[in-house]
């Protein structure tokens, strides 16, 4: 309680009223007021009082080695259990926390230096006769609550330690602290080292995955490029590219490695068909340079090459090759069971083998056509339950005719469907617009031919000048078809763009890929036709259609098993119908599509006065232009037709619709799916998942 004294001045009104309080922070001055004194006093008494924390200290004297030091220690209350432990102790316990300096003497001990010492080290250093302590005393030191109650000194301590004594105390503290601090630092360092090691391992793993992905992309790109070079007859170009990437991968450790042996065997078969054994040996040396062991397909190419080589001494070379062939653990029968052939390669290899062993005849084993999944084992023992869904609707002659029409539509890659929008007879005006559109398309075809020839000549000259043909480029992809096929592809794309939506159009990257896929589809059909794969597919498919109508007379459980049995029946002759899938990389598709779209945008023109009858003057403008649309945070490029071109197609009222052959149902039974790359259409390549 504080006593409050009040004094009031006895002079005129207007003088200030003074209130005196024995506490300075409660001193207030107020103007003279007519409010009664009782109310003022009441309000003044309500002023909140803050109780100050009274700190109590005790003086402690420490005597040691003729040295006396006096310190002032703050006193705090202890808990009852802690007091009981201290009373039970026979010898008094004293802890002298390190305090700040009280004078200018440099030999005094400060609070900050000792406060950095660990608590566990400080307990052991400041206890007297620590070896004679009982278990209660030791448990008292381990009690963290007790240690927290003893605080550091707040005032300075007048310590007059001699330098030697101070040094001795510091040595004691250091000797106590070092083992603990080293353990803690080592644990911290250990965790840090583990974290750094894990980070480096993760970084290295990501780097290796990136390298593996790039290697896979390189091998896929190079395989498609070599395959195109062989198909187009650019064997030396393909060999130059293979040489370039093989030596590049060996000379630089960081470079990507060629690991797909199909790249080498594909080019080997190309030179083997020409009988060029010197080039084949050069590819064989590149195979050894890349540290890839020759497989059975490489030996098949070598045997084919020696048969096609019409020179003396070929038999001796063939005998040496045969010895190497046996040393690698292969047999003649492996050449016909484990190899994939096209054209007449199988017959040529058989001829080479029979030169070495005239009595040899290949023995082919049928692959397992039954289910291998345990959940479907019960289906392997069941009898045939397949019933033709078209029974009674088609005869053998009708289904074979439908198969012929289906194959013709797949060879053309497009299907024209009669439009049901308007079946009435077109007016004269509509016929005039159709004639104008046909004349315009004829002009475009001539323009496209000249543009393709110009661009291809420019690419070829650039490659010859800079010797860039050693790198993978799009030149073979633009020569795999004849110019007329490229013209037809571009004309169909022009119509698709002109008849498209006015408010929506796909992005340019999607348009590039779709247009390049048309080139790839035509190339695959051309490849099957040139390698006699299509001829064998026709024979197998004809037998399959006959079985499809009369399936009750056979033992096959489903269409897949019957197709595999027919494939095995024709396996001993001709080409293999199941070839390796040589996919075109997305970068190649974008490059090919962009090349063709540049011709559409830059070279195809339209007369904007074509719809006007009284104006004969031509005013040519690009038929297509690019626009940029904002979608969320991205800006995407799109290609739109000129409004005059869209109006011309609309007014001409085309009487048919054009679809890709892989987008409509078949006229005949589909080919059963025997793998993810084989099935669906007869000749056209269809995706298992769209």
C-alpha positions as CSV (number, residue, x, y, z in Angstrom):
1,X,0.0,0.0,0.0
2,X,1.2,3.4,-0.9
3,X,0.2,6.5,1.1
4,X,-1.3,9.3,-0.9
5,X,-1.0,12.9,0.0
6,X,-2.9,15.7,-1.6
7,X,-2.4,19.3,-1.5
8,X,-4.7,21.9,-2.8
9,X,-3.8,25.5,-3.5
10,X,-5.9,28.1,-1.7
11,X,-5.8,30.8,-4.4
12,X,-7.9,32.1,-7.2
13,X,-9.9,30.0,-9.6
14,X,-8.0,29.1,-12.8
15,X,-4.8,28.1,-11.0
16,X,-3.7,24.6,-11.7
17,X,-4.5,21.9,-9.2
18,X,-1.5,19.9,-8.0
19,X,-1.7,16.4,-6.9
20,X,1.4,15.0,-5.2
21,X,2.1,11.3,-4.9
22,X,5.0,9.6,-3.4
23,X,5.5,7.6,-6.6
24,X,7.0,9.5,-9.5
25,X,5.1,7.5,-12.2
26,X,1.8,8.5,-10.5
27,X,2.5,12.2,-10.6
28,X,-0.4,14.0,-12.4
29,X,-1.3,17.7,-13.0
30,X,-4.8,18.7,-13.8
31,X,-6.6,22.0,-14.5
32,X,-8.9,23.5,-12.0
33,X,-12.3,21.8,-11.9
34,X,-15.6,22.3,-10.2
35,X,-16.1,18.6,-9.8
36,X,-16.5,17.7,-6.1
37,X,-13.4,16.5,-4.4
38,X,-14.9,13.1,-3.5
39,X,-15.5,12.3,-7.1
40,X,-12.0,13.3,-8.0
41,X,-10.5,11.3,-5.3
42,X,-12.6,8.3,-6.3
43,X,-11.4,8.6,-9.9
44,X,-7.8,9.0,-8.8
45,X,-7.9,6.0,-6.5
46,X,-9.0,3.8,-9.5
47,X,-5.7,4.4,-11.2
48,X,-4.2,1.0,-12.0
49,X,-1.3,0.2,-9.8
50,X,1.5,-2.0,-11.3
51,X,3.4,-4.0,-8.8
52,X,7.0,-4.0,-9.4
53,X,9.0,-7.1,-9.1
54,X,11.3,-6.8,-6.2
55,X,14.6,-8.5,-6.8
56,X,16.4,-9.8,-3.8
57,X,20.1,-10.4,-3.8
58,X,22.6,-12.0,-1.4
59,X,26.3,-11.4,-1.1
60,X,28.5,-14.5,-1.5
61,X,32.2,-14.6,-0.7
62,X,34.4,-17.2,-2.5
63,X,37.8,-18.1,-1.0
64,X,40.3,-20.2,-2.8
65,X,44.1,-20.3,-3.0
66,X,44.6,-17.1,-1.1
67,X,42.2,-15.3,-3.4
68,X,39.0,-13.8,-2.2
69,X,36.2,-12.8,-4.5
70,X,32.8,-11.3,-3.6
71,X,29.8,-11.6,-5.8
72,X,26.1,-10.6,-5.6
73,X,23.7,-13.4,-6.5
74,X,20.0,-13.1,-7.1
75,X,17.9,-15.2,-4.8
76,X,15.0,-17.2,-6.0
77,X,12.5,-19.6,-4.4
78,X,13.0,-23.3,-4.8
79,X,10.4,-26.0,-5.1
80,X,9.8,-28.1,-2.0
81,X,11.3,-31.3,-3.5
82,X,14.4,-29.4,-4.5
83,X,14.8,-28.0,-1.0
84,X,14.5,-31.4,0.5
85,X,17.3,-32.7,-1.7
86,X,19.5,-29.9,-0.7
87,X,18.8,-30.5,3.0
88,X,19.7,-34.1,2.6
89,X,23.1,-33.2,1.2
90,X,25.8,-33.4,3.9
91,X,28.0,-30.8,2.3
92,X,26.8,-27.4,1.2
93,X,26.4,-27.0,-2.6
94,X,27.3,-23.7,-4.1
95,X,27.0,-22.7,-7.7
96,X,28.5,-19.5,-8.8
97,X,27.3,-18.4,-12.2
98,X,29.6,-16.3,-14.2
99,X,28.7,-12.5,-13.9
100,X,29.7,-9.4,-15.8
101,X,32.7,-7.4,-14.9
102,X,32.3,-4.6,-12.2
103,X,35.6,-2.8,-12.8
104,X,38.2,-2.3,-15.5
105,X,40.3,-5.2,-14.4
106,X,41.0,-7.5,-17.3
107,X,41.4,-10.6,-15.1
108,X,37.8,-10.7,-14.0
109,X,35.4,-13.4,-15.2
110,X,32.4,-12.2,-17.2
111,X,28.9,-13.7,-17.5
112,X,29.0,-13.9,-21.3
113,X,32.0,-16.1,-21.5
114,X,30.7,-18.7,-19.0
115,X,27.1,-18.5,-20.3
116,X,28.3,-20.0,-23.6
117,X,29.5,-23.1,-21.7
118,X,27.1,-26.0,-21.9
119,X,24.9,-26.6,-18.9
120,X,26.1,-30.2,-18.5
121,X,29.8,-29.1,-18.4
122,X,29.0,-26.2,-16.1
123,X,27.4,-28.5,-13.5
124,X,30.4,-30.8,-13.3
125,X,33.0,-28.0,-13.2
126,X,31.5,-26.0,-10.3
127,X,30.6,-28.8,-7.8
128,X,32.9,-29.4,-4.9
129,X,34.0,-33.0,-4.2
130,X,31.8,-34.4,-7.0
131,X,33.1,-37.8,-6.4
132,X,31.8,-37.9,-2.9
133,X,28.2,-37.0,-3.9
134,X,25.4,-39.4,-3.2
135,X,22.7,-40.5,-5.6
136,X,20.3,-37.8,-4.4
137,X,22.8,-35.1,-5.2
138,X,23.5,-36.5,-8.6
139,X,19.8,-36.7,-9.4
140,X,19.5,-33.1,-8.2
141,X,22.1,-32.1,-10.7
142,X,20.2,-34.0,-13.5
143,X,17.0,-32.2,-12.6
144,X,16.5,-29.6,-15.4
145,X,13.8,-27.8,-13.4
146,X,16.2,-27.2,-10.5
147,X,18.9,-25.9,-12.9
148,X,16.5,-23.5,-14.4
149,X,15.6,-21.9,-11.0
150,X,19.2,-20.9,-10.4
151,X,19.8,-17.8,-12.6
152,X,22.8,-15.9,-13.7
153,X,24.0,-13.0,-11.6
154,X,22.6,-9.7,-12.7
155,X,25.1,-7.3,-11.2
156,X,28.8,-7.3,-11.7
157,X,31.2,-9.3,-9.5
158,X,34.4,-7.8,-8.3
159,X,36.6,-10.8,-9.1
160,X,40.3,-10.2,-8.6
161,X,41.6,-13.5,-9.9
162,X,45.2,-13.6,-10.8
163,X,45.9,-14.3,-14.5
164,X,47.2,-17.8,-13.7
165,X,44.1,-18.7,-11.7
166,X,41.8,-17.4,-14.5
167,X,43.7,-19.3,-17.0
168,X,43.4,-22.4,-14.9
169,X,39.7,-22.0,-14.6
170,X,39.4,-21.6,-18.3
171,X,41.4,-24.7,-18.9
172,X,39.0,-26.6,-16.6
173,X,36.0,-25.3,-18.5
174,X,37.6,-26.1,-21.8
175,X,38.6,-29.6,-20.7
176,X,35.0,-30.2,-19.6
177,X,33.4,-28.7,-22.7
178,X,35.4,-30.1,-25.5
179,X,34.3,-33.7,-25.5
180,X,30.6,-32.8,-25.4
181,X,30.9,-30.1,-28.0
182,X,32.9,-32.4,-30.3
183,X,30.3,-35.1,-30.0
184,X,27.5,-32.7,-30.8
185,X,29.4,-31.0,-33.7
186,X,30.3,-34.4,-35.1
187,X,26.7,-35.5,-35.0
188,X,25.7,-32.2,-36.7
189,X,28.5,-32.6,-39.2
190,X,27.5,-36.2,-39.8
191,X,23.9,-35.2,-40.6
192,X,25.1,-32.4,-42.8
193,X,27.5,-34.8,-44.7
194,X,24.6,-37.3,-45.1
195,X,22.4,-34.6,-46.5
196,X,25.1,-33.4,-48.9
197,X,25.8,-36.9,-50.0
198,X,22.1,-37.6,-50.6
199,X,21.8,-34.4,-52.5
200,X,24.8,-35.3,-54.7
201,X,23.5,-38.8,-55.3
202,X,20.1,-37.5,-56.3
203,X,21.7,-35.0,-58.6
204,X,23.8,-37.7,-60.2
205,X,20.7,-40.0,-60.5
206,X,18.8,-37.2,-62.3
207,X,21.8,-36.6,-64.5
208,X,22.0,-40.3,-65.5
209,X,18.2,-40.4,-66.2
210,X,18.6,-37.4,-68.4
211,X,21.4,-39.0,-70.3
212,X,19.5,-42.2,-70.7
213,X,16.5,-40.4,-72.0
214,X,18.6,-38.5,-74.5
215,X,20.3,-41.7,-75.6
216,X,16.9,-43.3,-76.1
217,X,15.8,-40.3,-78.2
218,X,19.0,-40.4,-80.2
219,X,18.7,-44.1,-81.0
220,X,15.1,-43.8,-82.0
221,X,15.8,-40.8,-84.2
222,X,18.8,-42.4,-85.8
223,X,16.9,-45.7,-86.4
224,X,14.1,-43.9,-88.2
225,X,16.6,-41.9,-90.2
226,X,18.7,-44.9,-91.3
227,X,15.5,-46.8,-92.3
228,X,14.4,-43.8,-94.5
229,X,17.9,-43.7,-96.1
230,X,17.7,-47.4,-96.9
231,X,14.2,-47.0,-98.3
232,X,15.1,-44.0,-100.5
233,X,18.4,-45.5,-101.6
234,X,20.6,-43.0,-99.7
235,X,22.9,-45.7,-98.4
236,X,26.1,-43.5,-98.3
237,X,24.2,-40.7,-96.5
238,X,23.1,-43.2,-93.9
239,X,26.6,-44.6,-93.5
240,X,28.0,-41.1,-93.2
241,X,25.5,-40.3,-90.4
242,X,26.3,-43.6,-88.6
243,X,30.0,-42.9,-88.8
244,X,29.6,-39.4,-87.5
245,X,27.6,-40.4,-84.4
246,X,29.7,-43.5,-83.6
247,X,33.0,-41.7,-83.6
248,X,31.4,-38.8,-81.8
249,X,30.2,-41.1,-79.0
250,X,33.6,-42.7,-78.7
251,X,35.8,-39.6,-78.8
252,X,33.9,-37.7,-76.1
253,X,32.9,-39.4,-72.8
254,X,30.0,-37.0,-72.3
255,X,28.5,-37.8,-75.7
256,X,25.5,-40.1,-76.1
257,X,26.1,-43.8,-77.0
258,X,24.5,-45.8,-79.8
259,X,23.0,-48.9,-78.1
260,X,20.4,-50.1,-80.6
261,X,21.8,-52.8,-82.8
262,X,18.8,-52.4,-85.2
263,X,20.5,-49.3,-86.5
264,X,23.5,-51.3,-87.7
265,X,21.5,-54.3,-89.0
266,X,19.1,-52.1,-91.0
267,X,22.0,-50.4,-92.9
268,X,23.7,-53.8,-93.3
269,X,20.7,-55.2,-95.1
270,X,20.7,-52.2,-97.3
271,X,24.3,-52.8,-98.5
272,X,23.7,-56.5,-98.5
273,X,21.0,-56.1,-101.1
274,X,23.6,-54.4,-103.3
275,X,26.2,-57.0,-102.6
276,X,28.7,-54.4,-101.2
277,X,30.6,-56.5,-98.7
278,X,33.3,-53.8,-98.1
279,X,30.7,-51.4,-96.8
280,X,29.2,-54.1,-94.7
281,X,32.6,-54.8,-93.1
282,X,32.9,-51.1,-92.4
283,X,29.6,-51.2,-90.5
284,X,30.8,-54.3,-88.7
285,X,33.8,-52.4,-87.5
286,X,31.5,-49.6,-86.3
287,X,29.5,-52.2,-84.4
288,X,32.7,-53.4,-82.6
289,X,33.7,-49.7,-82.0
290,X,30.4,-49.1,-80.2
291,X,31.1,-52.3,-78.1
292,X,28.0,-54.0,-79.3
293,X,28.1,-57.7,-79.8
294,X,26.8,-58.9,-83.3
295,X,23.4,-60.6,-83.1
296,X,21.8,-63.2,-85.4
297,X,20.3,-60.5,-87.6
298,X,23.8,-59.1,-88.4
299,X,25.0,-62.5,-89.5
300,X,21.9,-62.9,-91.6
301,X,22.8,-59.7,-93.4
302,X,26.4,-60.9,-93.9
303,X,25.2,-64.2,-95.4
304,X,22.8,-62.4,-97.7
305,X,25.6,-60.0,-98.8
306,X,28.0,-62.8,-99.7
307,X,25.3,-64.5,-101.8
308,X,24.5,-61.3,-103.7
309,X,28.2,-60.6,-104.2
310,X,29.1,-61.9,-107.6
311,X,32.8,-62.1,-107.3
312,X,35.4,-65.0,-107.0
313,X,36.5,-65.9,-103.6
314,X,33.1,-65.3,-102.0
315,X,33.0,-68.9,-100.8
316,X,36.2,-68.7,-98.8
317,X,34.8,-65.5,-97.1
318,X,31.6,-67.3,-96.5
319,X,33.4,-70.2,-94.8
320,X,35.3,-67.8,-92.5
321,X,32.1,-66.1,-91.6
322,X,30.6,-69.5,-90.9
323,X,33.3,-70.3,-88.4
324,X,32.8,-67.0,-86.6
325,X,29.1,-67.6,-86.7
326,X,29.5,-71.0,-84.9
327,X,32.0,-69.5,-82.3
328,X,29.3,-67.1,-81.2
329,X,27.0,-70.0,-80.4
330,X,24.5,-69.6,-83.2
331,X,23.0,-72.3,-85.4
332,X,21.6,-72.3,-88.9
333,X,18.1,-72.8,-87.6
334,X,18.4,-69.6,-85.6
335,X,18.6,-67.7,-88.8
336,X,15.0,-68.7,-89.8
337,X,13.4,-68.7,-86.3
338,X,14.8,-65.5,-84.7
339,X,15.3,-63.2,-87.7
340,X,13.0,-60.8,-89.4
341,X,13.1,-60.7,-93.2
342,X,11.7,-58.5,-96.0
343,X,11.6,-59.0,-99.7
344,X,13.6,-62.0,-100.8
345,X,16.1,-61.9,-97.9
346,X,14.9,-65.2,-96.5
347,X,15.6,-67.0,-99.8
348,X,19.0,-65.5,-100.2
349,X,20.1,-66.5,-96.7
350,X,18.8,-70.0,-97.2
351,X,20.8,-70.2,-100.4
352,X,24.0,-69.1,-98.5
353,X,23.3,-71.7,-95.8
354,X,22.8,-74.5,-98.4
355,X,26.1,-73.6,-100.0
356,X,27.7,-74.6,-96.7
357,X,25.3,-77.5,-95.8
358,X,23.4,-78.7,-98.9
359,X,21.1,-81.0,-96.8
360,X,19.9,-78.3,-94.5
361,X,16.2,-77.6,-94.3
362,X,14.8,-75.0,-91.7
363,X,12.5,-76.3,-89.0
364,X,10.1,-73.7,-87.6
365,X,8.3,-74.0,-84.4
366,X,4.9,-72.4,-83.8
367,X,4.8,-69.8,-81.1
368,X,2.6,-70.2,-78.1
369,X,-0.9,-69.1,-79.1
370,X,-2.5,-70.0,-75.8
371,X,-3.2,-67.7,-72.8
372,X,-0.4,-67.3,-70.4
373,X,-2.3,-65.5,-67.7
374,X,-3.3,-67.8,-64.7
375,X,-6.7,-66.2,-64.6
376,X,-7.4,-67.4,-68.2
377,X,-5.9,-70.9,-68.0
378,X,-9.4,-72.4,-68.0
379,X,-10.0,-71.0,-71.5
380,X,-7.1,-73.0,-72.9
381,X,-8.9,-76.3,-72.2
382,X,-12.3,-75.2,-73.6
383,X,-13.5,-76.1,-77.1
384,X,-14.0,-73.5,-79.7
385,X,-17.0,-71.3,-78.9
386,X,-16.5,-68.6,-81.6
387,X,-19.5,-67.9,-83.8
388,X,-19.3,-65.6,-86.8
389,X,-21.3,-62.5,-86.2
390,X,-21.8,-62.0,-90.0
391,X,-23.0,-65.5,-90.7
392,X,-25.9,-65.5,-93.2
393,X,-25.1,-61.9,-94.2
394,X,-22.1,-62.5,-96.4
395,X,-21.0,-65.3,-98.7
396,X,-17.3,-66.1,-99.3
397,X,-17.4,-64.1,-102.6
398,X,-19.0,-61.1,-101.0
399,X,-16.5,-60.9,-98.0
400,X,-13.5,-61.3,-100.4
401,X,-14.9,-58.4,-102.5
402,X,-15.3,-56.2,-99.4
403,X,-11.7,-57.1,-98.4
404,X,-10.5,-55.9,-101.8
405,X,-12.4,-52.6,-101.5
406,X,-11.1,-52.1,-98.0
407,X,-7.5,-52.6,-99.1
408,X,-8.0,-50.1,-102.0
409,X,-9.3,-47.4,-99.6
410,X,-6.3,-48.0,-97.3
411,X,-3.9,-47.7,-100.1
412,X,-5.3,-44.3,-101.0
413,X,-5.3,-43.4,-97.2
414,X,-8.6,-41.4,-97.5
415,X,-12.2,-42.3,-97.8
416,X,-14.8,-40.1,-99.6
417,X,-18.3,-40.3,-98.2
418,X,-21.4,-39.0,-99.9
419,X,-22.8,-36.0,-98.1
420,X,-26.4,-36.2,-96.9
421,X,-26.7,-32.5,-96.3
422,X,-28.2,-31.7,-99.7
423,X,-29.2,-34.3,-102.2
424,X,-31.0,-32.0,-104.6
425,X,-29.6,-31.1,-108.0
426,X,-27.0,-28.2,-107.6
427,X,-27.9,-24.9,-109.2
428,X,-26.0,-23.3,-112.0
429,X,-24.4,-20.8,-109.6
430,X,-23.2,-23.7,-107.4
431,X,-21.7,-25.4,-110.4
432,X,-19.9,-22.1,-111.4
433,X,-18.4,-21.9,-107.9
434,X,-17.2,-25.6,-108.2
435,X,-15.6,-24.9,-111.5
436,X,-13.8,-21.9,-110.0
437,X,-12.6,-24.0,-107.1
438,X,-11.3,-26.7,-109.4
439,X,-9.4,-24.2,-111.5
440,X,-8.0,-22.7,-108.4
441,X,-6.9,-26.1,-107.1
442,X,-5.1,-26.9,-110.4
443,X,-3.1,-23.7,-110.1
444,X,-2.3,-24.6,-106.5
445,X,-1.0,-28.0,-107.5
446,X,1.4,-26.5,-110.0
447,X,2.5,-23.9,-107.4
448,X,3.1,-26.7,-104.8
449,X,5.2,-28.8,-107.2
450,X,7.4,-25.9,-108.0
451,X,7.7,-24.9,-104.3
452,X,8.6,-28.5,-103.2
453,X,11.2,-28.8,-105.9
454,X,12.7,-25.4,-105.0
455,X,12.9,-26.1,-101.3
456,X,14.3,-29.6,-101.7
457,X,17.0,-28.2,-104.1
458,X,17.8,-25.6,-101.5
459,X,18.2,-28.2,-98.7
460,X,20.4,-30.4,-100.9
461,X,22.7,-27.6,-101.9
462,X,23.0,-26.5,-98.3
463,X,23.9,-30.0,-97.2
464,X,26.5,-30.4,-99.9
465,X,28.1,-27.0,-99.1
466,X,28.2,-27.3,-95.4
467,X,28.5,-31.2,-95.3
468,X,25.6,-31.2,-92.9
469,X,24.3,-34.4,-94.4
470,X,26.3,-36.3,-91.7
471,X,23.8,-35.1,-89.1
472,X,20.2,-36.2,-89.0
473,X,18.0,-34.0,-91.1
474,X,14.6,-34.1,-92.8
475,X,15.8,-34.4,-96.4
476,X,15.1,-38.2,-96.6
477,X,11.6,-37.7,-95.1
478,X,10.8,-35.3,-97.9
479,X,12.1,-37.7,-100.6
480,X,10.4,-40.9,-99.3
481,X,7.3,-40.1,-101.4
482,X,7.0,-38.8,-104.9
483,X,6.1,-35.1,-105.4
484,X,2.5,-35.9,-106.5
485,X,1.8,-37.6,-103.2
486,X,3.0,-34.6,-101.3
487,X,0.8,-32.4,-103.5
488,X,-2.3,-34.5,-102.7
489,X,-1.5,-34.3,-99.0
490,X,-1.2,-30.5,-99.1
491,X,-4.4,-30.1,-101.2
492,X,-6.4,-32.2,-98.7
493,X,-5.0,-30.2,-95.8
494,X,-6.0,-26.9,-97.6
495,X,-9.6,-28.2,-97.9
496,X,-9.6,-29.2,-94.2
497,X,-8.5,-25.8,-93.1
498,X,-10.9,-24.0,-95.4
499,X,-13.9,-26.0,-94.2
500,X,-12.9,-25.7,-90.5
501,X,-14.6,-23.8,-87.8
502,X,-14.4,-20.0,-87.8
503,X,-14.2,-19.7,-84.0
504,X,-11.8,-22.6,-83.3
505,X,-8.7,-24.0,-84.9
506,X,-6.0,-26.4,-83.5
507,X,-2.6,-25.0,-82.5
508,X,0.2,-25.1,-85.1
509,X,2.1,-27.9,-83.4
510,X,-1.0,-30.2,-83.6
511,X,-1.5,-29.2,-87.3
512,X,2.2,-30.0,-88.0
513,X,2.0,-33.5,-86.4
514,X,-1.3,-34.4,-88.2
515,X,0.1,-33.4,-91.6
516,X,3.3,-35.3,-91.0
517,X,1.3,-38.3,-89.9
518,X,-0.3,-38.4,-93.4
519,X,3.2,-38.6,-94.8
520,X,4.2,-41.4,-92.4
521,X,1.0,-43.4,-93.2
522,X,1.7,-43.3,-96.9
523,X,5.3,-44.2,-96.4
524,X,4.3,-47.3,-94.3
525,X,2.0,-48.5,-97.0
526,X,4.6,-47.9,-99.7
527,X,7.2,-49.7,-97.6
528,X,4.9,-52.8,-97.2
529,X,4.3,-52.8,-100.9
530,X,7.9,-52.5,-102.0
531,X,9.1,-55.2,-99.5
532,X,6.4,-57.7,-100.5
533,X,4.9,-57.6,-97.0
534,X,1.6,-56.5,-98.4
535,X,1.5,-59.4,-100.8
536,X,1.9,-61.9,-98.0
537,X,-0.7,-60.0,-95.9
538,X,-3.2,-60.4,-98.7
539,X,-2.7,-64.2,-98.8
540,X,-3.1,-64.5,-95.0
541,X,-6.1,-62.2,-94.9
542,X,-7.9,-64.1,-97.7
543,X,-7.6,-67.3,-95.7
544,X,-8.7,-65.5,-92.6
545,X,-11.9,-64.2,-94.2
546,X,-12.8,-67.7,-95.4
547,X,-12.3,-69.0,-91.9
548,X,-14.3,-66.1,-90.5
549,X,-17.4,-67.2,-92.5
550,X,-16.9,-70.9,-91.8
551,X,-15.5,-70.8,-88.3
552,X,-17.5,-73.7,-87.0
553,X,-15.4,-76.1,-89.0
554,X,-12.2,-75.2,-87.2
555,X,-10.8,-75.7,-83.7
556,X,-9.5,-72.1,-83.0
557,X,-11.1,-70.6,-80.0
558,X,-11.0,-67.0,-81.2
559,X,-9.8,-64.8,-84.1
560,X,-6.4,-64.1,-82.6
561,X,-5.4,-67.8,-82.4
562,X,-6.6,-68.4,-85.9
563,X,-4.6,-65.4,-87.2
564,X,-1.4,-66.7,-85.5
565,X,-1.9,-70.1,-86.9
566,X,-2.2,-68.6,-90.4
567,X,1.0,-66.5,-89.9
568,X,2.9,-69.7,-88.9
569,X,1.6,-71.4,-92.0
570,X,3.1,-68.8,-94.3
571,X,6.2,-68.1,-92.2
572,X,8.6,-70.3,-94.2
573,X,8.2,-68.2,-97.4
574,X,8.5,-64.6,-98.2
575,X,8.7,-61.6,-95.9
576,X,7.6,-61.5,-92.3
577,X,4.4,-59.5,-91.8
578,X,5.3,-58.5,-88.2
579,X,8.1,-56.0,-88.5
580,X,9.8,-53.8,-85.9
581,X,8.0,-50.6,-85.3
582,X,10.3,-47.7,-86.4
583,X,8.4,-44.7,-85.0
584,X,9.1,-41.2,-86.2
585,X,10.1,-38.9,-83.3
586,X,7.9,-36.0,-82.4
587,X,10.7,-33.6,-83.5
588,X,10.8,-35.2,-86.9
589,X,7.0,-34.9,-87.2
590,X,7.1,-31.3,-86.3
591,X,9.8,-30.5,-88.8
592,X,8.2,-32.3,-91.7
593,X,4.8,-30.7,-90.9
594,X,6.3,-27.3,-90.6
595,X,8.1,-27.7,-93.9
596,X,4.8,-28.5,-95.7
597,X,2.9,-25.8,-93.9
598,X,5.4,-23.1,-94.9
599,X,4.5,-23.9,-98.5
600,X,0.8,-23.6,-97.7
601,X,1.3,-20.2,-96.0
602,X,3.9,-18.6,-98.3
603,X,3.0,-20.0,-101.8
604,X,-0.7,-20.7,-101.9
605,X,-2.5,-17.5,-103.1
606,X,-6.1,-16.6,-103.8
607,X,-7.7,-13.9,-105.9
608,X,-9.9,-11.9,-103.6
609,X,-12.0,-10.8,-106.6
610,X,-12.8,-14.3,-107.6
611,X,-16.3,-14.0,-106.2
612,X,-17.0,-10.8,-108.1
613,X,-18.4,-11.2,-111.6
614,X,-17.7,-7.8,-113.1
615,X,-14.1,-7.5,-112.0
616,X,-11.6,-9.4,-114.1
617,X,-8.4,-7.9,-112.5
618,X,-6.6,-10.4,-110.2
619,X,-5.6,-9.3,-106.7
620,X,-3.6,-12.2,-105.2
621,X,-3.3,-12.5,-101.5
622,X,-2.1,-15.3,-99.2
623,X,-4.9,-17.9,-98.8
624,X,-3.9,-18.5,-95.2
625,X,-2.5,-16.4,-92.4
626,X,-1.5,-16.9,-88.8
627,X,-3.2,-15.5,-85.8
628,X,-2.2,-15.5,-82.1
629,X,-4.8,-16.2,-79.4
630,X,-4.3,-15.8,-75.7
631,X,-5.3,-18.8,-73.7
632,X,-4.8,-18.2,-69.9
633,X,-1.2,-17.2,-69.5
634,X,-0.1,-18.6,-72.9
635,X,-0.3,-17.2,-76.4
636,X,-0.8,-19.9,-79.1
637,X,-0.3,-19.5,-82.8
638,X,-3.1,-20.7,-85.1
639,X,-3.6,-20.8,-88.9
640,X,-6.8,-19.4,-90.4
641,X,-8.1,-19.3,-94.0
642,X,-8.8,-16.1,-95.9
643,X,-12.6,-15.2,-95.6
644,X,-12.9,-15.3,-99.4
645,X,-11.6,-18.9,-99.5
646,X,-13.9,-20.0,-96.8
647,X,-16.8,-18.5,-98.5
648,X,-15.9,-20.1,-101.8
649,X,-15.8,-23.6,-100.3
650,X,-19.1,-22.9,-98.5
651,X,-20.9,-21.7,-101.7
652,X,-19.5,-24.6,-103.8
653,X,-21.4,-27.0,-101.6
654,X,-19.1,-30.1,-101.9
655,X,-21.1,-33.3,-102.5
656,X,-18.7,-35.5,-100.6
657,X,-16.9,-35.5,-97.3
658,X,-13.3,-36.7,-96.9
659,X,-12.1,-38.7,-93.9
660,X,-8.8,-40.5,-93.0
661,X,-9.0,-44.2,-93.6
662,X,-8.1,-44.9,-90.0
663,X,-11.0,-42.9,-88.7
664,X,-13.9,-44.9,-90.1
665,X,-15.1,-48.5,-89.7
666,X,-13.9,-51.3,-92.0
667,X,-15.8,-53.0,-94.8
668,X,-14.4,-56.4,-93.8
669,X,-13.4,-58.1,-90.6
670,X,-10.5,-56.3,-88.8
671,X,-7.1,-58.0,-88.3
672,X,-6.8,-59.4,-84.8
673,X,-4.5,-57.7,-82.4
674,X,-1.5,-59.9,-81.8
675,X,0.8,-57.2,-80.4
676,X,0.6,-53.5,-79.6
677,X,1.9,-52.7,-83.1
678,X,0.1,-55.3,-85.2
679,X,-3.7,-55.4,-85.6
680,X,-6.7,-53.3,-86.8
681,X,-6.5,-52.4,-90.5
682,X,-5.1,-54.5,-93.3
683,X,-2.3,-52.3,-94.5
684,X,-2.7,-49.0,-92.6
685,X,-1.1,-48.5,-89.3
686,X,-3.6,-47.9,-86.5
687,X,-2.9,-46.9,-82.9
688,X,-3.9,-49.4,-80.2
689,X,-5.0,-46.5,-78.0
690,X,-6.3,-43.3,-79.6
